[in-house]
Amino acid sequence: MNLDFDIAGEPSKTRIVVAMSGGVDSSVAAALAKRAGYDVVGVTLQLYNHGEAVQKKGACCAGSDIRDARTVAAKIGIPHFVLDYEARFQEQVIQPFADSYARGETPVPCISCNQTVKFKDLLSTAKELGGAALVTGHYIESRNAGNRRAMYRAHDADRDQSYFLYATTQEQLDYLRFPLGGLAKPAVRAIAEELGLVVANKPDSQDICFVPSGRYTTIIDRLKPNAGEPGEIVHLDGRVLGSHQGIIHYTVGQRRGLNIAMNTPESEPLFVVKLDAKTKRVIVGPRNALLVGSALLRDINWIGDTSPTEMAAAGTPVFARVRSTRAPVPAVLLNSGNQIFIGFADGEEGVAPGQACVLYDSDGPRARILGGGVITATLPLDESREKIVPASQPEAALVV
């Protein structure tokens, strides 16, 4: 199978740098680039301690993955380099992850990894190596839209990784290529089998790559020891229902493991609806309390044609996605007090500060990614309609 990588120039005279994680997806991406006739260079990042990582099955970038990437590179006949990015990964991904959890947020480290280590540092290295493009094995599509490239959801909706890539800047997007965006996972594994790659049946990566034990709290306890301080579990009505051993052990929407069943008379189950790092309180309530009407966004990255400020001023309808496992839902982009926020048409459950909110132009297959931001605060559905003020009143702000 030969794919059009949409890169100007004669393939044999054009160098492509491929980010090879050691998994089947990036291995096939490298093999397809080689088959298309490009001058291919494979690069693998060493991100964390191999001794710990190699013990965890289903992790990406583990110690054995470097060996697999090297083996694949030799099989398809391309040079392969390993770059030591451990210090950068610690500073730009692991430490901010721990800091965010300590603030009572729910961070997504894969997004910050793509945003910094992979699509900033590695992209710079790819240019230094003379690459005309950096190729990855992500399931995402990109193609020209006028004089620049646009990003779209993958053909295989079950594998779509657009949620994790919304923070890609326009400059980065113009340089990146994603050859697997139009393929389904079985087709990718079939190509690997056809080429005799050792990773053809390798399990997909799962969970957080830098947590070898599967318990992220272990990392947070080591980097932020005070984040594990005990506190109270409190009902929305103010009643103290129990105690906990640190807010880092809880996430918004959590139901199990609260250990308060014997202390509350309610027959309906209770869920975590908020984490208050300042008071060290875990706030719980009924399921309907999880329904969020609006979310304030920060650190907005935009790759759509019209700026988010213009769209917010016009109250433009969009489709919002607050978790990678959920489909985009109808929403509207709004402006309040010169701040950008998203209003969910029918409310959305389990929305937490620290999560990403990714915006699309539709909810259909191959929808275009407009951009997104990090959720700073939320309002319940019943309060949102009272607190939202029009953009014509810049002195007013969204109360959170």
Protein Blocks (a to p, Z undefined) as FASTA:
>chain_A
ZZdehigcjfklpccddddehiaklmmmmmmmmmnopacddddddfbdfklmmmpghiah
ifklmmmmmmmmmmnopacddddfklmmmmmmmmmmmmmmmnopacdfklmmmmmmmmmm
mmmmmmmnopabdcdfbdcddddehjaccddddfblmlocklmmmmpcfklmmmpccfkl
mpcfklmmmmmmmnopaklmgccdehjfklmnopaklmmmmmmmmlmpccddddfkopaf
bdcebjklpcehiaghnlpmmmpcbfbdcddfbdcfknopacdddfklmpcfbdcdehia
cfbfbdfklmmmnopacdddfbfkbccdddddddeehiacdddfkopehiaehiacdddf
bfbehiacfbdcddfbdcdfklmmmmpccfklmmbccdZZ
